Amino acid sequence: MANDRRSSVSARRNTTTSALAAVAMLVTSCGHPHGERRSPDVAIGRGSAVRTFRPSAAPTDPAWLRTAPPSLPMRPAVDPTIAERRLANGSRVLVVERHDFPSVSLAFVLDRGICDGGTAAAIYGRALGSSPGRDCNDNLLYLHAVAADVYKTVTDDSVILRTTVLPPLLASAISRLAPMFFAPGLAARDLEMARRSLKSTLSVEGSRQDRVAERALREALLGRGGYGTVIVDASEVDGESDAHVREFRAAALSPAHVTVVAVGDTTPNDVVTLLNQYTEGLPRADVGVSACAALPAAPLTGEILVVDDRGAEQSRVYVGVVGVPVGHVDGPALDVLSAALGVSLSSRLSLKIREEHGYTYNVRMRSREWRAHGLVEVRTSVETARTAEALRGIMTELDRAATDPLDDGEFLRAKVKATSDPGGHTSVVASLLGMATYGSRADSVTRQQHVSNVTVGELTRVAATYLAGPRRAVTIVGDASSALARTSSHERTGRPQVRGRPASRRKQ
């Protein structure tokens, strides 16, 4: 029995020794993956039981593993065939036939939005649901029953009602959606439900600081109202009267300003026939041009606005410049430049602010184009104590874009990032929604072609033109009593002045 026990202990000791030797070999080989130096001998055990192992050098990685893969090429631009029709009431219809999948994406688009109506427009878009003779609950339950769930979107320039439905149920969906959009009832219950929905969105934890920063940035660049409108608090929703929402409907809704988009397994004739059938007899009116179509040019800026949010652990940092409206010749170049500087982890801002310095987990840049204006913005959240350093890093990268051209790899990656799947169903729908809102085929559907023609020289030019220091506005929402005070130093940030205004922390 004693001999068996000693044999068992010896076996376990040998097994442990072998395992330790294997680990030692792995550790030493991992330390020098390419075999630059010979691994030292490894001794395992004690006394007479010591065994010496001589780990072999790790093999050299193959060439393909040591070489970065080339950037993916841009996919060829696809220009879908768009059938354009007019309804009997004057509304436009855009149809793209795609018979590769049995579904139809349907959208009703009003080319008026928050720029025209402010908070009233935001409530209006969410209140769509009732129609002549039917309340909102009846319509939505019916649409859900035919698998045509409704999605409502309100942008700066549009109100959109969308669904996706199976082709045999297209008539059922249009029978309810068309009256809902062309003749919305806006009953008191509809408006109350819309307010609840909007306030629920505003109550998302941590989102208020971002809205405060964005509003301050837009107002600094574009002025109050119009494209400077950003809804921050639920109190603004409660303060908007039902009468004002109905006034927006009267001033904005007209068949001449509505476009219906259909993409999928259907035909233009089928869509037009159904729409004419279910819009017949609905009220119609003619309204004027958008109030946002002729805004004055935005003034140059150069200030930093610090919005005090006492006790905040992070600062929201927003840097922006006035961009270009939809259809501007420099729009595609600004898209590519934004992709190069701040769309992915390999973008310049991310490599500098996130990877090199660790100031933030995420930093993003985007170019936004509207009917009469545009906005190019950089946004990030950083630890309060690192706010000044992060802001200085952002400014440095924006300056560098005008003097340090992209290399070939950066340039190709940026162009790929600036475009979506050119032939995908979602991309086609998005293109037609842009065309419905802004009216021009060249500005939306053929965007990919314009992006593919952008050159490195154009990126340097638009960076020097639009991202120049005097044009920038900066808004910071954070604890101004701590590290944010350092951003007031002209030497540290290169900005002229800092102003503060209270922004008390509210329960979300």
Secondary structure, DSSP 8 states (H G I E B T S, - for coil): -HHHHHHHHHHHHHHHHHHHHHHHHHHHHHHSTT-SS----EEESSGGG-EEE---------HHHHS---------------EEEE-TTS-EEEEEE-TTSS-EEEEEEES--HHHHTHHHHHHHHHTT-BTTB-HHHHHHHHHHTT---EEEE-SS-EEEEEEE-GGGHHHHHHHHHHHHHS----HHHHHHHHHHHHHHHTSTTHHHHHHHHHHHHHHHH-SSGGG-----HHHHHTS-HHHHHHHHHHH--GGGEEEEEEESS-HHHHHHHHHHHHTT---------TTTT---------EEEEE-TT-SEEEEEEEEE---TT-TTHHHHHHHHHHHHTSTTSHHIIIIIIIT---S-EEEEEEE-SS-EEEEEEEEEEGGGHHHHHHHHHHHHHHTTTS---HHHHHHHHHHTS--TTSHHHHHHHHHHHHHH--STTTTTHHHHHHT--HHHHHHHHHHHS-GGG-EEEEEE-TTTGGGGGG-HHHH--S-EEEEE------
